[in-house]
Amino acid sequence: MISMLEIFIKELLHASLVGSLGIIVIVFLQKTLFKRYTHAFCYYIWLAVVIRMIVPFKIPIYLSQEVYKFFVYFFDVKPITDNTNWLNYNMVVKSSVNVVSVNSNNTINYFEILFYLWLIVSIIFAVYYIVSYISFNKKIKNFMYDIPDNNIDGIYSNLLIEMNIRKKISLKFCRGISTPLGIGIIHFYILLPEVNYTAEEIKYILKHELMHFKRHDMIYKIILLVVTIIHWFNPLAYILCRLINNNCELSCDEAILKKSDIKERKLYALTLINSLRLNKNNAFQNNLTMGFNSKKNILRGRLENMLNLKKRKKGVTIGALAVILTISSVISVNAFAKNSSSSVDRTNTSINKTVKTNTQNNVRIVYSGKTKDMPQKYKNMFNIKDSTEDNTKSIVITGFKEYTYSNAPESAKKQYEEACKKLNIKPDPSHVIFAHEK
């Protein structure tokens, strides 16, 4: 039996592999083709990889035949018909594909072991991030206090108006930090260290932090943490987070200096250098903070870009293509067949159906695997033909009689009810089931 846990692990590993390939491709492109594009483009193009890694499975969407025709060239389409027939016996029906899978109950399912290992470590990571953030918030709130300088409050108020920011973002001084910080998920704060900045430096520092909040960079950071929680086993997931954080700072600088001349750019660069000079080891550090300073390994790149007046491309076409590819990779469009009846129970469409042949008492199914590996008791029970052939895809099962659930024998009803219970499906009187002929 192919369990849902096995399917999940396979989909997760597939998403991690696809994401890893995406990371390698984008890193290569950013060093070559993407040099001509804005840092904002380089920052947001990562979302194509991030979304694919967060959504390891495909989300089904069901459309009519007419609408389906517009999507057939872009999505994986699986038509659904109303000829729902159910095979009821000691076999388990697998969702989404026309497969009936048989396994020995004594077989060790290593995928289930992997799932529980992944789940335990993921929970540990999630708990660690949540507890560390709550602890960080509690500690830092004991060291923050109101700004006593009216001039700083005046600069801050003017920037809120200039940048059209209406959300409440509190400005505070904070002991124990040596670099400006932006924090908060529900309540937002900008924290300034106890450093004597000039009015010009305060302006650029506050503008930088406000730009992070305006662009919702904190939400991006939370999504990245989710990626590391889900893909903790993939070292490229941590590299992805570091690269995106670097692009975040570069794109933030770019947004602030968008309409600035060379003089203003030099002042901004000097503000960053001076802030780094004053920066020491912070007493408070957390993954969910946005600082004016960044690591020294990207300082050179930030300074070069601040003084670069060359116009860059926005990358609208490539961005649109990335959106289409991302959507197509996480969505499976399913088309209802033209002969679908409105009376068909749609809850049944997520479960595999057997396809009945022209003969009343013959059922044709698709078997996953080699028929020679099928347990002998199933071969005997279902009178399977061509059982010696390897990789048989189509098997004719004979000796069954068709019933509806309402008039089926009690033994067949009970077995069908047990199968429905495992699949969280409610039996319906109109469902078709098969049982041995008496």
C-alpha positions, 0 to 999 in steps of 0.5 A: 500500500502506498501511504499518504506519508510516502507520497508526501515525502516523495513530493517534499524531496522532489520540491527540495531538488527542484528548489536546489536546481532553481537556486543554482540557476538563479545564482548563475544568472545573477552573476551573468544576465541579471547584472543588467537588471535592478536589485529589486528584480533580483530580490523578488525573483527568488520568490519563484524558488521559495514558493515552489519549496514551500508548496511541495504538492500540486493544488488541484483546480477543477474547470469546465471543458470550455475553460480547460481548453485555455489552460491545456497547454500550460497545466497538467490536466486530468479529465474526470468522468462520471463512470465511477465504479468501486473495487471493494476488497482487500486492496487500497485505492490510491488518489489522483491516479488510476492505480490500485496498489497492493503491499504486504502488511509486514513490509517496513515502509522506510518512507514513513520512518523518514516522514516522522524523522522529518516531522520531529526535526521540523517541529524542533526547528519551529519551536526553537525559532518561536521561543527564541523570538518571544524571548528576544522580544521580552528582553529587548522591550526592557531596554527600549525607551522613548526618544527624548530628542524632538528633532529626531521625532520631527525628522521621523514624522516628516519621513512617514508623510514623505513615504506615505506610511500610515501603519503605526511604527514606534521609534525608540532608543534601545540600550544594548544595541550598536546598530539600528534595528527594525523589529516586530510582526504585529507591533512594529518598532524601529530601535536606535542605538545610543549613538550621536548621529547627525541629522543627515545620518538619522534621516538616511537610517530611518528612511532605510528602516522604514523602506523595509517595513513599507516593502513588507520585508519582515513577511519575506523573512518569515517565509524564509524561516518556513523554508528552513523549517521545511527543508532543514535537511537541504544545505542550499536552503540556508544559502538561499536565505543568506543570498535573499537577505543580501539582495534585500539590503541591496534592493532597499538601498536602491529604492532609497537612492532611486531619484538621488544625485551623486552627492546624496549617494555619497552622504548615504554611503558615508552614513553606512560606513560610519554606522559600521564603524560604530557597530560592535557586537550586539547584545540582542540578535535574532533572525527576524530583525532588519538592520541598517548595517549588513555583514562586511562581506557585502559592504563593498557591493552595497557601496559600489551600487550606491555610487553607480548611476547606471540605469538598470532594466526592471525585468518585467518580462522575465518576472511575468514568465517566472510567475507563470512557471511558478503557478504552473508548477504548484497547480494542477488543473483538472477538467470535468468531462463533458458527460459529467452529471451534476448529480455526481458526488464530487467528493469521489473525484479525488479517489481512483476509479476502476474502469469497467469493461464491456463484459458485465462481470469483468473489471479492468484495473491498472496495477502498479508494479510487476504482477509476478510480485503480487502476493499469491492470495490476491492472484487466487482471489481475483483470478488474475490473468497474464500474471506471469508477465512483468510490468503488466499495466492492465489486468482483467479481474473476473468473477465479480458481480456489480452492486450498488451500495444500497443492495450489496451483500452485508459482507461487501457493505462492511468491507466497503465501509471500512475502505471509505472510513480510511479514506474519509469518504461517506458511503452513498447508496448510489456508489457502485461496488463489486463483490464475488458472485455467490 
